[in-house]
Amino acid sequence: MSVPARQIRARYSADTITVYQAYPPQIALAAVAAGRFVAPFKRDRMTWIKPSFLWMMYRCGWAIKPGQERVLSIDIAREGFEWALARASLSHYDRDLHGDKATWTRQLKASPVRAQWDPERSLRLKALPYRSLQIGLSGEAVNRYVDDWIVAVTDITPTVHRVRDLLRSGDEQAATAHLPVEHVYPLPTQIAASLNASPDVAAVEAAEQQHAH
């Protein structure tokens, strides 16, 4: 079964969704202790959150890249996540979506949230033929993220190292067993359209079947 080109896959519950970020120890440890981001975290910089665990691993190189030695799993309110997506501007111009380039440029400058579809990654961090969403928060969005949306901050670096070591020893099955289970996140129709997300075929079919009864 082929995977739709652009969809959000994540760990989520009825109320929260898990996103990942990687930081140097001084920022990560302070955040874990406080249960939210505190200094030396800087609110005036764009902060990127990633619902895909393996994309985060690709970005931080299994927590080896300088400044990304600690990987945090952050549970945030789905309400906040969808607030961000509803206000997101795609970081690349799409003629079908934006009409003219000037409109898109204006949108990008005005929006506190940036969304970017990047190739999803395999366990070996190779690019896959479908994409995963990264979300950049700035201005009002960062303040809301830090002050209102965060439910829990967990340092998952030991798990990251464990998966990396299992991969190095060639035990892909055991490595896979440590990965978080991610499912397609159900996007409200309007948000899916503004992000140019692929339609969720299963959800559409289920809705049609329900409608038929």
N, C-alpha and C positions, 0 to 999 in steps of 0.2 A: 504494500500500500504506500503510495507516494505521499510525502509530507507537504502540505501547502507551503508556498514560498515564504510568506510573511505571517507568522503568528507568534503570540507570546506563550511560551511554555514556562510554567513556574510551579513552585510548591505553594499551595494556598489553602485556606480554610474558609468557612462561611464569612469570617470577619477580616482576616489578615492575608497578606501575601508576603512571601520571603524574597528579599533582594540581597545582593552581595556587593561588598566594597572591600578594597584592600588598601591598607595604610601602613605607615611606619609605626613601630611599637608605641611611641609616645602618644600618638593620636588614638590608636586602637585600644590601648589599655585604659586610657582615661575614659573613653566612651563606654567600655564594658563596665567599669566601676560605677559610672554615673547612670548607666542605662539609657543614655542619649549622648549626642555629640557635644562636647565642651572643649574649651581651649586645651591644646593648641590647634584644634580644628578651626578653620576660617570660614565664616559664613559668606564672605564677600567673593569667594571663588565658586565657579560652577562645580558641582559635585555630581558624579555619574553613578547611577544605581543600575544594577544588572540583575534581572530575574533568572538568567541562565547561569547555573553553577559552572558548567564547562567553559562558557565564554569568559567567565571571571578567571578561570584557571589559565586560559590562553593569555589573557591580559596580564596576569601577575606571574606567569611562569611557575605555577605551583608554589607561590609565595617565596620565590627566590629573587625576583627583581628588586633592586634598591628602591626603598620607599614603599614597597608593597609586601613587606615580610609578614604581615598579619592579615588574615582574611576574616572578615566579619559577616555573619549571617544576621540580617536585620528584618524582624517582622514588623510590617507597617500596616496601618488600617487600609483596607481595600478602598474605602471612601476617599482617602487621601491620594492613593495611587491613581484612582480614576479622575480625581480633580486635576492631577498633573497631566494625565493623558488628554483630557478634554481641552487643556490649554497649551498643548505641545505644538511646536512648529517643526516640521521635518527639516533635518539639517542639510538635506540636498534638494535641489529644485526638481520638481516633477511637473512637466507641462500639462499632463491630463488633470492633475490635481489643483495646480495653482493658477492656471491661466497664464498670466505674464510674469516675467522674472521680477519686475519691480514690486508687484503685490507680495510675492514670496519674500523678498528682501525686507519689506516693511513688517511682515508677519514675524519673521525671524528676529528682527531687532526688538519688537514689542513684546514678544512672548518670554515668560520667565522659565519656560520648559523647552528643551530640545529633544527630539526623538531621532534615533538613528538605527536603521536596519543593517546589521552586519552578519556575515556568514556564521551560522551556528558551527560549533566545533564537536569533533568526535572525542572519544576517550584519549586518543593520541594527539588531540588538539589540531587535527587536520580540518581544513575548511569543508563544510558540508554544502550540498546544493540548495539548502533552504536557510532562512535567516532568523535572527533573534534580535529583540529590541533592547537598546540601551537608552536610558533616559537621563538627560542632563538637567539638573535643577539649579536655578540661580534666583537671586532676589527674593521675592515673596515666597516662591516655591521652597527654597532652602529653609527659610524661617518656619514655614508650616511643617516641613519634614522633621526638623529638629524639635520643634516645640509641641506639635500636635499629633503627628502620625505614628511615631515610633512606639511600638509596644514592647519589644525586647531586642537587645543587642547581645549576640553570642560570638565568642572567639572560636572559630572552627579550624584554626591553623593546625592543630594536632591531626585532625581528620584529613586535611589537605596533604600533610606530609606522609600520612599513612598510605593514602591512595597513590601518591607519587612513588613511594618505596615499593609498593606492590607492582606498579607498572614497570619499574626498573628491573624487578626480579622476574618479570614476564607473566605474572599472575593476573591476567586481565579480568578473569571471572571474579576473583576476590576484590579487585579494585572496583569493579562495577557494583558490587554488593554494598559498597560504602557511599555510593552516590545518592543524593537526594532524589526522590521520585517526583518528576515534574509532569504536569498535565497541561493541556491547552487551556489558557485562561479565557473565560467567556467575556468578550468585550461587548459593551453596549453598541448597537448598530451605528450610531452617529460617530462615536469615537473610532470604531473600526474603519469607517469611511475616511475620516480626517487623517488617519495614520496610514491609509492605503494598505491596510491589513488584508490578508486573504480571507475569503469567507470560510467560516468553520462549517465544513460540509456536513459533519455528523449533527451539529446543532441545528443546521437548516433543515436537514432531513427529519430530525426529531420533531421540530416545530411544525413541519408540514404534515407529519403523521398525526400529530395531536389535533391539528386543524381539521384533518379529514374525518376524525371521529366525531 
